[in-house]
Amino acid sequence: MEAIRNVLVQDASGAPSTRYRLVASTDWDAVQHWCQQVYMPYTTTPVGCVRSPNSVLDVIRIGHFTVSRFSYGVPVHLTDFSAEAGTGMVLTTLKGAIRHWSSGREYLDTGIGEAFLVDNSRTYYCLDADPNHLQLNLTFRHDAMAALHERWFGLPADERMWTKTFRFGGTQSSWIDLLSFVCRCITEMPEAVEHGPLGRRLEEMLGVHLLTLWRNQLTHPQQPTQHRVAPKHVLAAEQYMRDHGRDAPTLSELAQSAHVSVRTLNAAFREHRGCTPMEALREVRLSGVRAELMIAPAGTRVCDIAATWGYINLGMLASSYRRRFGESPSATLARR
């Protein structure tokens, strides 16, 4: 899944890229403005203690599809998706987990490599995303998908089909293989994807693949593997990271805070978060530094903020920061 994880944020040489960046912000209004342009109008509520987002949104168009790589950077509940917008979404989970609600009581969880399909113009939908969530989303127009169905299958789609929501994919699935191919094309041949016949072919491949899955779901419902919600010791360790990230806790301290062994914590993070506890901690700390750089008052130096987060080696911080965010800490500070 490497091509999917890195699409829109790395160029063909593997260097960080902000070519497709619409917003990187800790301001709710700025984030919501762009999200409603890219997706549709909806309501966002942060979960738990109210805090600023740490959002990054990168976007490219492939025909009528809008492909976006996005995270709020905090746990959120999303609801009130606009049916009038006439759009739907495919959300493929790259990190963390998302709970997708199709009614007040019915939900499905998606883990890494799994996707969820919903036509928001035809059915109810809301979601809960955990603190580590990261998705590659495809937003589609209902009328374009309906026309594609009639062109390829020779008749209008059964109206019941559009109301079906379902989970699909998985790291070894045809969906991930197709999405990986599309993402490699975006990275290696962006102009051809955005403006050439290759983009039109990719648009059609994505659309027909999704419609085929949709038709199969209507006639032969499948029961994909149910992901378990992250256990309490993972959530406890994540809370400890947020509360004590400035102190750079050790792996042993994280395990102790969660009341489990180091081995158990490592295994749980790999299963439910797709990373190690220390990788998750590094993300919390780097994101914390970035959030403070973006709101720092005049006269603040990078070394001042680095010191409050326990970073002594500024060169190592700068290297990790650049790999994660595609720019140096000083560049972020200069843009505030």
N, C-alpha and C positions, 0 to 999 in steps of 0.2 A: 504493500500500500504506500510505498515511499513516494511514488509520483503523485498520489492524491494528497498526501500530507503536505507536500512542498509546492503544489501548484499555486500560482499567483504570488508567491512570496520568494521564489528563487527563479533565476534565469537559467538558460540552457547550460551555462558553465557551472552552475551550482552556487553562484554568488547571490547574496540577498538582493531582493528587488522590491521596490514600492511602486512599480509602474501601474498596478491596478488598484492602488489604495484609495478608497473613498474617505475613510475616516479612521483615525486612531485617537481616542478621546476618553477622558474621565468625566465628561459632561453629559448628563442624561438627555438633555434637549438636543444636543448635536447628534448623539447616537441615534435617537429616535427619529430625527428628521431624515437621516439617510436610510434607516431601516424601512421606514414607511415608503420611501421612494423605490427601494430595491424590491421589497416584498409586497406589502399592502398595509393599510392602516390596522393597528392592533394595539392592545394595552399591555404594558410591561410593568410588573411589580417585583422589586427585589425581595428575596426571601431572607428572613432573619433580620439581623441588625441592618438598618438602612445604611448603605455605603455607596460610594461612587463606582460606576462601572470602570472596567479597564479594557475597553472594546477596541477591536481591530477588524475592519471590514474591507475586504478586497473583492473586486467584482469584474467580470467580463461577460459580454453577450455572445451567445452562439445561436444565431437565428432568433427565434422568439424566446428561447431559454435565457434566463439570467443565471449565471454560475457565480456563486459567492462563497467565500471562506470567511467564517464569522464566529466570534465568541463575545459574550458580554463580559467575561472575566469575573463574574459573580453569579451566585445562584439566583435564578429568576423564575417567575411564573408568567406565562404569556397567554392571553385570552382575548376575546372579542375580535377575532380575525374578521375582516370585512368581506362579506359575501359579494357586495356590490363591485369590488375590484375585479371580479371575474378571473381570479388566478388560483393556482394551487402550488404545492411544494413537494419536493422530494428532499428529505433531510437525511444525510449520511453521516453517521457519528464517527469522528476521527479520534476524539479523546473524551474521557468522562462518560456520562450516561444521561439519557433523556427519557422521561416518562411522557408518553403521548396519550392523551385522554380523548376518547371518541364518544363519551357520554359522562354523566356525573359519576358513574361507577366503573366503567370499563376502560382499561388502559393496557398499553403494551410498553415495555422498556426496550430501548435499543442500546446495545453496547458497541464496542469498537468494530467497525466494518459492516454494521447493520444499518438499514435504511428504513424510512417510513414514508408512505405515499398518501397524500390527502389532497382532494380538490376542495379548497376552502370556499368556493362559490356554490358548493352543493351540499355541504354537511358541516356539522359542529366539530370543533377541534380546539384543544388548548394543550399546553405542555408545561412540564416542570424540568428545568435543566440544573444539573449540579454545578458546583463551583468550577470544575475542571472542563466543562463542556467545550467542545470545538466541533463544528460541523462544516461539511461541504454541502451547500444547498443548491438545488435547482428550482427556480421559480418558473412556472409555465402559465400560459394563457389557456383558459378552458376552450375558447373558440378555436384556437390553433390545434389543440389536441383533438377536438371533435372533428375538425376537417381532415386531420391526418388519419383518424380512424376510418372515416368514410372512404378516403382515397385508397388505403391499403387493404381494408377488410370488405369493401364493397357495399357497405350499408351503415346507417347511423348507429352509434353505440347505444346499447340498452341503457336507458336513463338510470336504472338501478346501479349500474357499474360505477357511475361517478360518485355515488354516495358511499362506496366501499373504501375503508381505510385499512391498511395492512402493513405489516412489517415484512421485510424481505432482505436478501443479500447475505452477508457473512464474508469473512476474509477469503474464503475459497470459492466464492460464488461468481457466476457469469456477470452479475451487476458490477462487482468490484473490478473484474477484468476489463469490462467495457469502460468503466469510469477511469481506470488507470490509463487505458489507451487514449481516451479523450484528454486527460490531463497531460499526458506526454506530448500530445499534439499542441496543446496550448503553450506548453513550456518551450518546445522546440521550434514551432512554426506559428507564432502568434498572429502574424499578419494574415496568413492563409486561413486561419481559423476565424478571425474577425471579419475578413473582407472577401475571401475567396470561396470557390466551390467546395473546398474541404469543410468549411464551417457548415455549409448547407447539408452536406452528407452526414456530418456528425450530429446535427440537429435531428435529422430523420432517423438515424440509428438510435439515438436516445429515446425519441418519441415512440418509435415502433416497439422497442424493448419494453418500455413502461406500459404501453397499451396491451402488449401480449401478457405481461404479468397481471395486469388489471383484469383482462378477460378470463384468465385462468382462475383468478381469485373469485370471480363471480360464479363460475361453474364448478370449480373444484377447490374449495377453500383448503388452504394448507395451515399447518400448525408448526411454525418455526420454533426453534429452541427458545425457551423462556429464560431471559436473563434475570438473575436475582439482583435485587437492590443491594447496593454496597452495604456490607455488614457494619455493625456499630463501631468496631475497632478501626475501620478505615475512616469513618466519619470523625471519630474522636481524634485520630492522628492529624487529620486535615484541620480540625478546629485548633489543635495545639500549634500547628504550623502558622495559622493566621494570627494566633495570639502571641506567639513567641518567635516568629520568624526573624525578628531583629537580632535575637540572641544566637542564631545559627545552631539550633539544637542538633545533637548527634542522633544517629539511628537508634542507639540504645535509649535515649531520652524519649524519642517518638514512640518506641515500643512500650516503654514504661507508662507513658501517658495514656496509651490505649489498652493497657493491662493484658498484653499478649507478648509472646516471644518475638525476637527479631525475625526469625524464620517465618513465623505465621504472618507477621505484618508485611514482609517482602512478598510472600506468595499472594496475599490478598490484594495488594496494590497492583501486582502484575495481572491478576485476573480481572479486577474491576476497573482499573485505571490505565492499564497498558503501559505502566512505567514503574520504577522503583520508588520507595518513599523519599529517597534523597533527590531523585529527579523532580518529584512533585514539590519538595521543599525549595529546590533551586528555582523552580517556576514562581513560587510564592514570593521569594526574596527578590528576584529580578523584576517581577511585576510591581512589587512594593517600591523599589527604587524608581522605576519608570513613572509610577503614579505621582511620587513626590517631585520628581524632576519637572513634570508637566504643570505643576501648580506652584513651583518654588518662587518666592519673592525675588525681586531684583537684588543682585549682589551675592546670591547663593552660588557656591561652587560645587562641582561634582563631588569633590573630595569630602565636602561637608555632609552631603546626603549619604555617600558611601560609608562614612564613619558611623552614622546612626544605624546603619544596617550591618555593621560589623565587618565590612570589607576593608582589608588592610592593603592587599595587592591590587592597586588600581588598574594595572595592565591586564590582570586576569579578569577583573570585573568587566573592563571594556571589551575584551575578546568574547566573553560569554554573552554580554549584552548585545553586541553586534550580531552574533549568530542568531540570537532570539528575535530581535526587533528590526534588524536590517539597517541600523544606524548606531552611531556612538552615543554614549551618555551625554556628551557635550552637545551633540546635534539636537537631541531631545530638549535639553535645557535651553538652547538658543531659540527653539520654536515656541516656547511657552507664551 
